[in-house]
Amino acid sequence: MKINNQIFLTLIIMFSSNILILTSSNWSFSWMLMEISSISFIPLMSLSKKMSYQMMKFFIIQSIASSLIILMLFMKQMFIKQTPLMIILLSSFMLKTGLFPMHFWMPQIFSFLSFMNCLMISTIQKISPLILISQTMKYEMINISLNMSLIIGSINLMKQNKTKKMLAYISLFSMPWMISSIYMSKYLFFTFMSSYTFINMILIKLLTNMNMKSINHLWAETKLNKINIQSSIISIMGLPPMMGFLPKWLVLQNLTMNNIILALIMILTSAMISLNLFKMSMLNLFLTMPKKKKMNKSLSNYLMMTMMSINFTILPYISMLYKN
């Protein structure tokens, strides 16, 4: 009961800090809220007895990034606007969020986290730093990092066998879309994050129920399990007609409407390369016959319901397309 209360309190603090930062126009206050969100996540990591080293690594990385961010923001506000300052500030944000080329810490830490903590870092822990990125950096400054994150995330996702590390690279692949959406509007960012979080929750629930620590275990699963896992990942990658497609379509539509053609072309090109690489890696799993394994009926029903959710929760987003 005590642990449940601790988790509940931590979640309240994280949600509250992210909501407040959306309304804040003060740099110092925004930075403080971002730090509250980061620090409040540490108690969730400490629930695992094996997490002391990884928790310290996470804390050090976040502390270094946060210290550089607040220092650069103050210098920027005072008098300095040179390119080196902006490069350091951009690098600090990349380290904080795990964008390319500062993504090295994410797969290592993800591999020791619980699935639920992986979900937290991939979703709610991204909101505050992404909002600050949109308020301090011009979109053109981070184009290269965004597109490399798409490509590197997809290539490593294709090569990765461990499911938790796969979640880290899925997060890396999705961050450019998150950042593009928040540059367009906060409403679009909320739409994208809601969809992304929901699909991640389904995927993580499936992985938890199957106790799947490695994607190699999928070879021994039933065909239904394979389809459910792969469809969830494909939905996150943004292929139609899955739920993850329309938020990305809305991002592309807004990029076009705002005449950000170069960014649009780069994101589309990177996404096509990434999706083709991912398709090749998934093809073998579709063609492989499963071993004879009995399916738990209740689990089967649950998985079918989640698949229906992924496909049919796309409908509310259709109206948003016509609204624009």
N, C-alpha and C positions, 0 to 999 in steps of 0.2 A: 504493500500500500504506500509506503514511504517513497519507493522508487517511482511509482505511478504519479504521485504528487510532484516529485522532482521533475519528471518528464513534462507534465502538464504545465508547471510553472515556467520551465525553460521555453516551451513552445509559445506560451503567451508573451514572454519577453521578446522572442525573435520576431513574432508576428507584429507586435506593437512597434518595435523599433523600425521595421520595414515600412509600416504604414505611415509613421511619423516622418520618415525621411522623404516620402513623396510630397509632403506639404512644406518641407523646410527649405528656406532660401539662404540660410546661414551656413557657411562652410564648416565652422568649428562644431556647430550643433550636428550637422550631417555626419561629420567624421566621428563624433562621439557615438551617435546612434549606430553607425556601421561597426564600431568596436564593441558596443554592447551586444549586437547580434552575433559577432564572432566569438566573444568570450562566453556568451550563454550556451554556445554549442559544446564547449569543452566538458561540462558535467555529463552530457550524453555520452561522450567518448569514454569518460572515466568509469562508466558502468561495467565495462569489460576489464577483467583483471590483466589481460595481456596488452593493454593499450598504452601503458605508461610512456614507452619510448616514442610511439607514433603520436601520442598526444603532445609530447614535448616538441616533436618535430613540427607538428601543425601550428603550435603556439609560436614557435620561433619564426617560422615563415610568415605567418600573419602579422607578427609584431614588426618584423623588418619592413614588410610592405607598408604597413600602416604608418610607421614612423617616417618613411620616405614620402608618403602621400601628404601627410599634414605639413611636413617641412616645405615641400615643393609648392603646395597650395598657398601657404603664407608668403613665400617668396614671390610667387606669381601675383598675388594681390598687392604686394608692396611696390615692387618696381621692376623686377626681373622678368623678361619675356623672351629670353633667348632660346634658340633651338635646343641646346643641351639640357636646359631645365625641363622642357616639354618631353624630351626623350626619357629622362629619369622618371618623370611623372607617369608617362605611359608605361614604362617598364614596371613601375610599382603596381599599377593597376593590373597589368598582365600577371604579375606574381600573385596578387591578391585573389584574382578570379581563376587563374590556371589557364590563361590564354597562351597560345603559341607565341614565343618560344619558351615561356615560363611555366609550361604545363608539367614539368618533370615530376613534381611532388604528388600530383593527384593520383596516378596509378599506384604508387607505392603506399600511400595512406589508405586508399580505397580498399586495397587487398586485405587490410586488417580490420576494417570497419564492419559493423553489421549492415545488412541490406537497408535498414531504416535510416541509419546514419549516412549511407551513400546517397539516399534520396534527399536528405536534408542539405548536404553539401551541393548536390546537383541543382537544387531548386531554391529554397528560401535563403540559403547563404549567398546566393549570387545576386539577389535583388539590390541590396544596398550599394555594393561597389559598381554594379552596372549603371545605376542611377547617377552616381558620381562621375562615371566615365562620360555619360551623355551630357553632363553639365559642364565638363571641363575640357573635353577634347573635341576637335572637329572630326567629322566622320571620315574625311579623306585621310587623316593621319593614321588610322588603324585598319585601312583597307587590306594591306598586305598581311597583317596578323590574322584578320578575320578569314581571309581566303586560305591561308596556310593552315589555320585551325580546322577548316572543313576537310582539306585534303589529308593532313596528318592524322586527324581523328578517324577518318574512314580507313586509311591504310592500316593503322595500328589495330583498329577494330577487326579488320579482316584477319590479321595475324594472331590475334589474342585468343587464348583458350579459357582463361580464368574469367568467370562471369563478373566478378566485382571490378576487375580491371576493364572489362568491356563497358561497364556502366560509366567509368571515368572517361573513356574515349567517346562514348555517346554524349556525355556532357560537353566534351571539347568540340564535337561536331555541331552541337546545338547552340553553343554560345554566340557564334556569329549571327545567327537568326535572332537571338534574344537582343543583341546589341543593335542590330538593324531596326528591329521593331520599336525599341525605346527611343531611337532617334526620330522615328516617324511620329509617334504619339504614345502617351502613357496608357491610353485605352487599348491600343494595339498590343502594347507590351503585356498588359494584363490578360488580354485574350490569348496571346501566345503562351504565356507562362501557365495559365489555367489548363490549357490543352496539354502542354508538355508535362506538367506535374501529374495530371490525371493518367496519362499513358504510362509514365514512369511508375506510378503506384500500381497499376495493373501488372506491368512487367515484373516488378519486384515481388508482388504477391505471388505470381506464378513461380518465380525462382525459389521463393521461400517454401511454398507448398511442395515443390518437387525436391527441395534440399539440394539444388544444383549448384555445385561449387565450380564446375568446369563445363564448358560447352561440349566437351567430348562425351559427357554423360548423356547428351541429347541423342546420340546415336542409338542408345539402348532404350530410349523412350518410345512410347506409342506414337503413331502418326498424328493423332490428335494433339498430343503434347508438343510435337515438333511444329505443327501448324500454328498453335497458339503463341509459342515463344517467338517464332519467326515473324508472325503477323504483327506482334507487339513492337518488335524492333523495326520492321518495315514502316509501321505507323509513325514511329519516332523519326525515321529518316525522311518522312514526308511524301511517300508515294500514294497516289490516289488508288482506291476511294477511301482510304483510311482517314481517321480523325486528324492525324498530324499534317495532312496535306493542306487543308484550307487555311490554317493560320499562316503557313509559309506562303501560300498564294496571296494572302492579304498583304504580307510584307513586300512581296515582289510588286504587287499592284501599287502600293504606296510609294515604293522607290521610283516606279515609272511616273506616277503622278507628280512627284517632286523633282522630276528631271535629273535624278541621280543615275544616269545611264551607265556610266563606267562601273559603278558599284554593282548595278543590276547584272551587267554582262559577266563581271568577275564572279559574283555569287552563283549565277546560273551555270557557268562553265565549271567552277569548282564542285558544285553540287552534282552535276552530271558525271564528272570523273569519279567522285566519291561513290555515287549510287551504283555505277557500273562495277567498280571494284568490289563493293559489298555484295552485289548480285552474284558475282563469280564465286565468292566465298560461301554463299548460302545455297548454291545450286546443288552441291553434293549432298547436303542434308535432306533436301527434298527427294533426291533420287535414291537415297539409302533406305533399304527396307528395315523396319524396326524389328527388334527381337520380340518373341512372344512374351508379352507382359500384360498381366491383367490390370485393367484400369479401375480404380476406385470410382464407384458410381457417383458418389456425392462430389468428388473432385471433378469428375467429367462434367457434371451438370454446371458446376461453378465455372469451369474453364469455358464452356460454351456460352455462358451468360456474359463473361468478360469479353469474349470475342464479339458478341452481339453489341455490347456496349461500345467497343472500339469502332465498329462499323456504323452504328446508328446514332451515336452522339455527334456525328458529323452534321446532322440535319440542322441544328440551331445556327450553325455557322453560315449556312447557305443564305439566310436572310441578310447576313452582314455583307455578303458580296454584292447583293442587289442594292443595299443601302448606299454603297459608295457609287 
